[in-house]
């Protein structure tokens, strides 16, 4: 039988009753799992469209930033600089093009 693995919140290992828990130590592996978690949570937000999924996405992103040595404040500064250069998403333009 195939095995799946995904990053779980810190208190989950004390709750799960099946499978096994692996403590990740390799920084590259941790980053891979975090980026997969960010995609998973973004997909869940797309489907559920609620604050709970937004919080999960935020937590995964915050943790990835911490791993990279960055803070939310720094992310906000990068975001503002990019917004000044390229604009934001406030006007809701959609680019329609042939794929």
Helices and strands as residue ranges (DSSP letters): G 12-14, H 27-48, H 51-67, H 72-86
